[in-house]
Amino acid sequence: MTRLASVLAFFGLKVAVGLLLLKLSARFLPVAGFTQFAQFLAFAALLNLLAVGGAQSGLIREAAAADGAEDLAATRGAAFLIWGAMLAMLLPVIGLASGAISHVLTGSWSHWPAVLAIAVLTLPGGAGQIWCGLLSGRGKVVASLSAQALGLATGLAAAAWFLVSGRPIVATLAFTSGGLVTTAAAAMLIAPLKIPAAPFHAALVRVRPLVRYSAAMAATTGFSSLVLFGLRAHYREGFGHTELGYWMAANRVSDMTTQLLGLFMIQSFVPRLARQDDATTARRLALRFWAAGVAGMAGAAIVFALGSHLLVRLFLSEAYLPAIPVIQTYMIGDCFRVWASVAMYSAFARGQPGRYAAIEIGALGLMAAITVTLAALGEGRAPQFGYVAAYAIVAALVSLNALRQARSSRQVPA
């Protein structure tokens, strides 16, 4: 019960931090500054993922399954090998490409020092991710989430100061520095586990399973970030910073609801489905979670539709009232996204990470193709139409596949 409460409390904190950042950036920054802040924040999130090669979820599993101190030490050693390799690879690449990255994010080459600063502040936090993963895997969930919460709260407090003064880039750096606070706190909390040193060869052997387990998560998140960065840069060139700001606002609102959907699926659906051997019962379970997910997304869309002007003024600002149709359309897409989520996490529960990644990558690729096509035709609503259309197509394909499987299971062998 304590573990569940801590997970829910941490998710609540993340949502609160996200809403506060959204409100402050929308209230005190011009639309172009809001876009700049959101883009650099997304870049920092991508680097945070890449710092340990996307291996944190795999690390939690491997730590939980570790048989004794030596086994746990080998897992920790493998994680640090991955982190070291990512540092050696990413720092030179970002250093050389910082100007180009700045241009993709903001349309200007001049912010390359900010790109470098974000990398220098974010990548060392990989050590904190490793320690938090080990703590969670060994049942110290409260300690792990407490360290992460401290970093979030510190980053929010620092970022808020600079957002109020209208400095989006410095605010991004301030928020990113919270990861260093998490690392320091986790370093102290990990000490009671007394993990011994591991021989190099023992750690090296553990690298491959650790990376394989998490590769699907890294692939989907990395692909998503790269596709969205590319689409935003392309859209900004055609329609300007203001329209991009409206799209970004809708995207941020959508992120809130889809993150809650992801937590719902990973915490409840996946464990129950993984324990289910009967195909008919598994389908019924998936159907119940699909219905609950659609009801939740539709409920959020209805609440927003009924109070859109009040909610936009409360959590954004009056400057974003023109974004209401964009947000409403995105929330329709969130409803269709439930089909993809059920299919993805069903594959995850059955030990098919490749299928999990393929569904998400396919949906994002389809969205990108539709968006680029509509934008080329001069359609300013291309992003939201692309989002809805892509996930509606995925929903149709998932439904057809579910019907086919149900029909096959009803056939009686001759």
C-alpha positions as CSV (number, residue, x, y, z in Angstrom):
1,M,0.0,0.0,0.0
2,T,2.9,2.4,0.8
3,R,4.5,1.6,-2.6
4,L,1.2,2.3,-4.5
5,A,0.7,5.5,-2.5
6,S,4.2,6.7,-3.2
7,V,3.8,6.0,-7.0
8,L,0.5,7.9,-7.2
9,A,1.9,10.8,-5.1
10,F,5.0,11.0,-7.4
11,F,2.8,11.0,-10.5
12,G,0.7,13.7,-8.9
13,L,3.8,15.7,-8.3
14,K,4.9,15.3,-11.9
15,V,1.5,16.4,-13.2
16,A,1.5,19.4,-10.8
17,V,5.0,20.4,-11.9
18,G,4.0,20.1,-15.6
19,L,0.9,22.2,-15.0
20,L,2.9,24.9,-13.1
21,L,5.5,25.0,-15.8
22,L,2.8,25.2,-18.5
23,K,1.0,28.1,-16.6
24,L,4.1,30.1,-15.8
25,S,5.6,29.7,-19.3
26,A,2.3,30.6,-21.0
27,R,1.7,33.6,-18.6
28,F,5.1,35.2,-18.5
29,L,6.6,34.4,-21.9
30,P,5.6,35.5,-25.3
31,V,4.3,32.7,-27.6
32,A,7.8,32.5,-29.2
33,G,9.4,32.3,-25.8
34,F,7.0,29.6,-24.7
35,T,7.8,27.6,-27.8
36,Q,11.6,28.0,-27.1
37,F,11.2,26.9,-23.5
38,A,9.1,23.8,-24.5
39,Q,11.5,22.8,-27.2
40,F,14.6,23.0,-25.0
41,L,12.7,21.2,-22.2
42,A,11.8,18.4,-24.7
43,F,15.5,18.2,-25.8
44,A,16.6,17.9,-22.1
45,A,14.0,15.1,-21.6
46,L,15.5,13.2,-24.6
47,L,19.0,13.6,-23.3
48,N,17.8,12.3,-19.9
49,L,16.5,9.2,-21.6
50,L,19.7,8.7,-23.6
51,A,22.0,9.2,-20.6
52,V,21.7,5.5,-19.7
53,G,20.6,4.3,-23.1
54,G,17.0,4.1,-22.1
55,A,17.9,1.2,-19.8
56,Q,16.3,2.4,-16.5
57,S,13.2,0.2,-16.8
58,G,15.3,-2.8,-17.6
59,L,17.6,-1.9,-14.7
60,I,14.7,-2.0,-12.3
61,R,13.7,-5.4,-13.5
62,E,17.2,-6.8,-13.4
63,A,17.8,-5.4,-9.9
64,A,14.6,-7.0,-8.7
65,A,15.6,-10.4,-10.1
66,A,19.2,-10.2,-8.9
67,D,20.1,-13.2,-6.8
68,G,22.4,-11.9,-4.0
69,A,24.8,-9.0,-3.7
70,E,27.2,-10.2,-6.4
71,D,24.4,-10.5,-8.9
72,L,23.2,-7.0,-8.0
73,A,26.7,-5.6,-8.3
74,A,27.1,-7.0,-11.8
75,T,23.8,-5.4,-12.8
76,R,25.0,-2.0,-11.4
77,G,28.3,-2.4,-13.2
78,A,26.5,-3.0,-16.5
79,A,24.4,0.1,-16.0
80,F,27.5,2.2,-15.4
81,L,29.2,0.8,-18.5
82,I,26.2,1.8,-20.6
83,W,26.2,5.3,-19.0
84,G,30.0,5.7,-19.7
85,A,29.5,4.6,-23.3
86,M,26.7,7.1,-23.8
87,L,28.7,9.9,-22.3
88,A,31.7,9.1,-24.6
89,M,29.4,9.1,-27.6
90,L,26.9,11.9,-26.9
91,L,29.2,14.7,-25.6
92,P,31.3,14.9,-28.8
93,V,28.3,14.6,-31.1
94,I,26.4,17.3,-29.3
95,G,29.5,19.5,-29.2
96,L,29.9,19.3,-32.9
97,A,26.2,19.5,-33.8
98,S,25.2,22.1,-31.2
99,G,24.5,24.8,-33.8
100,A,22.5,22.6,-36.0
101,I,20.5,21.3,-32.9
102,S,19.8,24.9,-31.9
103,H,18.5,25.7,-35.4
104,V,16.2,22.7,-35.4
105,L,14.8,23.6,-31.9
106,T,14.4,27.4,-32.3
107,G,15.1,28.3,-36.0
108,S,18.3,30.1,-34.9
109,W,21.9,28.9,-34.8
110,S,22.8,31.3,-32.0
111,H,21.6,29.2,-29.1
112,W,24.3,26.6,-29.4
113,P,25.7,27.5,-25.9
114,A,22.4,26.6,-24.4
115,V,22.4,23.2,-26.2
116,L,25.9,22.4,-24.7
117,A,24.8,23.6,-21.2
118,I,21.7,21.4,-21.3
119,A,23.9,18.4,-22.2
120,V,26.5,19.1,-19.5
121,L,23.7,19.4,-16.8
122,T,21.6,16.5,-18.0
123,L,24.0,13.7,-18.9
124,P,25.8,13.4,-15.5
125,G,22.3,12.7,-14.1
126,G,22.6,9.2,-15.6
127,A,24.3,8.1,-12.4
128,G,21.3,9.2,-10.4
129,Q,19.0,7.3,-12.7
130,I,21.0,4.2,-12.1
131,W,20.9,4.6,-8.3
132,C,17.2,5.3,-8.4
133,G,16.6,2.2,-10.6
134,L,18.6,0.0,-8.2
135,L,16.6,1.4,-5.2
136,S,13.2,0.7,-7.0
137,G,14.3,-2.8,-8.0
138,R,15.3,-3.7,-4.5
139,G,12.0,-2.6,-3.1
140,K,13.1,0.9,-1.9
141,V,10.5,2.6,-4.0
142,V,9.8,5.4,-1.5
143,A,13.5,6.3,-1.3
144,S,13.9,6.2,-5.1
145,L,10.8,8.4,-5.7
146,S,11.8,10.7,-2.9
147,A,15.1,11.5,-4.6
148,Q,13.4,12.1,-7.9
149,A,10.7,14.3,-6.2
150,L,13.4,16.4,-4.6
151,G,15.0,17.0,-7.9
152,L,11.7,17.9,-9.5
153,A,10.8,20.3,-6.8
154,T,14.2,22.0,-6.8
155,G,14.2,22.3,-10.6
156,L,10.6,23.7,-10.5
157,A,11.5,26.3,-7.9
158,A,14.6,27.4,-9.8
159,A,12.8,27.5,-13.2
160,A,9.9,29.5,-11.9
161,W,12.1,32.3,-10.8
162,F,13.5,32.7,-14.4
163,L,10.2,32.1,-16.1
164,V,8.6,35.0,-14.2
165,S,11.5,37.2,-15.3
166,G,10.9,36.1,-18.9
167,R,14.1,34.1,-19.5
168,P,13.1,30.8,-21.2
169,I,16.6,29.4,-21.8
170,V,17.9,30.1,-18.3
171,A,14.7,28.6,-17.0
172,T,15.3,25.4,-18.9
173,L,18.9,25.2,-17.5
174,A,17.5,25.8,-14.0
175,F,14.9,23.1,-14.3
176,T,17.4,20.7,-15.8
177,S,19.8,21.2,-12.8
178,G,17.3,19.5,-10.6
179,G,18.6,16.2,-12.0
180,L,21.9,16.9,-10.2
181,V,20.0,17.2,-6.9
182,T,18.3,13.8,-7.6
183,T,21.8,12.3,-8.2
184,A,23.2,13.6,-5.0
185,A,20.2,12.5,-2.9
186,A,20.2,9.0,-4.6
187,A,23.9,8.6,-3.9
188,M,23.2,8.9,-0.2
189,L,20.1,6.7,-0.2
190,I,21.9,3.9,-2.1
191,A,24.6,3.5,0.6
192,P,22.6,1.2,2.9
193,L,22.3,-1.4,0.2
194,K,26.1,-1.9,0.5
195,I,26.5,-3.2,-3.1
196,P,30.0,-4.6,-3.6
197,A,32.3,-3.9,-6.5
198,A,31.8,-6.2,-9.5
199,P,34.5,-7.7,-11.8
200,F,34.6,-6.1,-15.2
201,H,33.7,-9.3,-17.1
202,A,30.7,-9.9,-14.8
203,A,29.3,-6.5,-15.6
204,L,30.0,-6.8,-19.3
205,V,28.0,-10.0,-19.5
206,R,25.0,-8.2,-18.1
207,V,25.1,-5.3,-20.6
208,R,23.4,-7.2,-23.4
209,P,20.3,-8.4,-21.6
210,L,19.9,-5.0,-19.9
211,V,20.0,-3.2,-23.2
212,R,17.8,-5.7,-25.0
213,Y,15.1,-5.4,-22.3
214,S,15.0,-1.6,-22.6
215,A,15.7,-1.2,-26.3
216,A,12.0,-1.0,-27.2
217,M,11.3,1.8,-24.7
218,A,14.4,3.7,-25.9
219,A,13.4,3.2,-29.6
220,T,9.9,4.5,-29.2
221,T,10.8,7.5,-27.0
222,G,13.8,8.4,-29.1
223,F,11.9,8.0,-32.4
224,S,9.0,10.0,-31.0
225,S,11.2,12.9,-29.9
226,L,13.1,13.0,-33.2
227,V,9.9,12.9,-35.3
228,L,8.3,15.7,-33.3
229,F,11.4,17.9,-33.4
230,G,11.5,17.5,-37.2
231,L,7.8,18.1,-37.6
232,R,7.9,21.2,-35.5
233,A,10.8,22.6,-37.3
234,H,9.1,22.0,-40.7
235,Y,5.8,23.4,-39.4
236,R,7.5,26.5,-38.0
237,E,9.1,27.3,-41.3
238,G,5.7,27.2,-43.1
239,F,3.3,28.7,-40.5
240,G,5.4,30.6,-38.0
241,H,6.1,30.7,-34.3
242,T,2.6,31.6,-33.1
243,E,0.8,28.6,-34.8
244,L,3.6,26.4,-33.6
245,G,3.0,27.7,-30.0
246,Y,-0.7,26.7,-30.3
247,W,0.3,23.2,-31.5
248,M,2.8,22.9,-28.6
249,A,0.1,23.9,-26.1
250,A,-2.2,21.2,-27.4
251,N,0.6,18.7,-27.3
252,R,1.4,19.6,-23.7
253,V,-2.2,19.1,-22.6
254,S,-2.4,15.8,-24.5
255,D,0.8,14.7,-22.8
256,M,-0.9,15.1,-19.4
257,T,-3.8,12.7,-20.2
258,T,-1.7,10.2,-22.2
259,Q,0.8,10.0,-19.3
260,L,-2.0,9.1,-17.0
261,L,-3.2,6.5,-19.5
262,G,0.4,5.0,-19.6
263,L,0.5,4.8,-15.8
264,F,-2.9,3.1,-15.7
265,M,-1.7,0.5,-18.2
266,I,1.7,-0.2,-16.8
267,Q,0.7,-0.4,-13.2
268,S,-2.5,-2.4,-13.5
269,F,-3.1,-3.8,-17.0
270,V,0.4,-5.3,-17.7
271,P,0.8,-7.2,-14.5
272,R,-2.7,-8.7,-14.7
273,L,-2.4,-9.7,-18.4
274,A,1.1,-11.2,-17.9
275,R,-0.3,-13.6,-15.4
276,Q,-3.2,-14.6,-17.7
277,D,-2.9,-17.8,-19.7
278,D,-6.4,-18.2,-21.0
279,A,-6.8,-16.4,-24.4
280,T,-10.5,-15.7,-23.9
281,T,-10.0,-14.2,-20.4
282,A,-7.1,-12.1,-21.7
283,R,-9.3,-10.6,-24.5
284,R,-12.0,-9.8,-21.9
285,L,-9.4,-8.1,-19.7
286,A,-8.1,-6.1,-22.7
287,L,-11.6,-5.1,-23.6
288,R,-12.4,-3.9,-20.0
289,F,-9.2,-1.8,-19.9
290,W,-9.9,-0.4,-23.4
291,A,-13.4,0.6,-22.3
292,A,-12.0,2.3,-19.2
293,G,-9.3,4.1,-21.2
294,V,-11.8,5.4,-23.8
295,A,-14.2,6.5,-21.0
296,G,-11.4,8.4,-19.3
297,M,-10.1,10.1,-22.4
298,A,-13.6,11.0,-23.6
299,G,-14.5,12.3,-20.1
300,A,-11.4,14.6,-20.2
301,A,-12.4,15.8,-23.7
302,I,-16.0,16.5,-22.5
303,V,-14.8,18.4,-19.4
304,F,-12.5,20.5,-21.5
305,A,-15.2,21.2,-24.1
306,L,-17.6,22.4,-21.4
307,G,-15.0,24.7,-19.7
308,S,-12.4,25.3,-22.4
309,H,-12.2,29.1,-22.0
310,L,-12.0,29.0,-18.2
311,L,-9.4,26.1,-18.3
312,V,-7.2,27.9,-20.9
313,R,-7.3,31.1,-18.9
314,L,-6.5,29.2,-15.7
315,F,-3.7,26.9,-17.0
316,L,-2.4,28.9,-20.0
317,S,-3.4,32.5,-20.7
318,E,-5.8,34.5,-22.8
319,A,-3.1,34.5,-25.6
320,Y,-3.9,30.8,-26.1
321,L,-7.7,31.1,-26.5
322,P,-7.2,30.6,-30.3
323,A,-5.6,27.2,-29.5
324,I,-8.9,25.8,-28.1
325,P,-9.9,24.1,-31.3
326,V,-6.4,22.6,-31.6
327,I,-6.6,21.2,-28.1
328,Q,-10.1,19.9,-28.6
329,T,-9.0,18.1,-31.8
330,Y,-6.0,16.6,-30.1
331,M,-8.2,15.3,-27.3
332,I,-10.3,13.4,-29.9
333,G,-7.0,11.9,-31.0
334,D,-6.3,10.9,-27.4
335,C,-9.5,8.8,-27.5
336,F,-8.3,6.9,-30.6
337,R,-4.9,6.5,-29.0
338,V,-6.4,4.1,-26.4
339,W,-6.6,1.3,-29.0
340,A,-2.9,1.7,-29.7
341,S,-2.1,1.7,-26.0
342,V,-4.0,-1.5,-25.3
343,A,-2.3,-3.2,-28.3
344,M,1.2,-2.0,-27.3
345,Y,1.0,-3.0,-23.6
346,S,-0.6,-6.3,-24.5
347,A,2.5,-7.0,-26.6
348,F,4.7,-5.8,-23.7
349,A,2.9,-8.1,-21.2
350,R,3.4,-11.1,-23.5
351,G,7.2,-10.4,-23.8
352,Q,7.1,-8.9,-27.3
353,P,9.0,-5.6,-27.0
354,G,9.6,-5.5,-30.7
355,R,5.9,-5.5,-31.4
356,Y,5.4,-2.9,-28.7
357,A,7.9,-0.6,-30.4
358,A,6.6,-1.3,-33.9
359,I,3.0,-0.2,-33.0
360,E,4.2,3.1,-31.6
361,I,6.7,3.8,-34.3
362,G,4.2,2.9,-37.0
363,A,1.6,5.3,-35.6
364,L,4.1,8.2,-35.3
365,G,5.4,7.6,-38.7
366,L,1.9,7.6,-40.1
367,M,1.2,10.8,-38.2
368,A,4.3,12.4,-39.6
369,A,3.4,11.4,-43.2
370,I,-0.1,12.8,-42.9
371,T,1.1,16.0,-41.3
372,V,3.8,16.7,-43.8
373,T,1.3,16.0,-46.7
374,L,-1.4,18.3,-45.3
375,A,1.2,21.1,-44.5
376,A,2.5,20.9,-48.0
377,L,-1.1,21.6,-49.2
378,G,-1.2,24.7,-47.0
379,E,-3.4,23.2,-44.3
380,G,-2.5,25.0,-41.0
381,R,-4.4,22.4,-39.0
382,A,-2.1,19.7,-40.3
383,P,-0.6,18.6,-36.9
384,Q,-3.9,17.9,-35.2
385,F,-5.6,16.4,-38.2
386,G,-2.5,14.2,-38.7
387,Y,-2.6,13.1,-35.0
388,V,-6.3,12.2,-35.2
389,A,-6.1,10.5,-38.5
390,A,-3.1,8.4,-37.7
391,Y,-4.5,7.0,-34.4
392,A,-7.9,6.5,-36.0
393,I,-6.3,4.3,-38.6
394,V,-4.3,2.4,-35.9
395,A,-7.6,2.0,-34.0
396,A,-9.3,0.5,-37.0
397,L,-6.4,-1.9,-37.6
398,V,-6.3,-3.0,-34.0
399,S,-10.0,-3.6,-34.0
400,L,-9.8,-5.7,-37.2
401,N,-7.0,-7.7,-35.7
402,A,-8.9,-8.3,-32.5
403,L,-12.0,-9.5,-34.4
404,R,-9.8,-11.8,-36.5
405,Q,-8.3,-13.3,-33.4
406,A,-11.7,-13.8,-31.7
407,R,-13.1,-15.4,-34.8
408,S,-10.1,-17.8,-35.1
409,S,-10.4,-18.8,-31.4
410,R,-14.1,-19.7,-31.9
411,Q,-13.3,-22.1,-34.8
412,V,-13.5,-25.7,-33.7
413,P,-10.8,-28.0,-35.1
414,A,-12.0,-30.8,-37.4
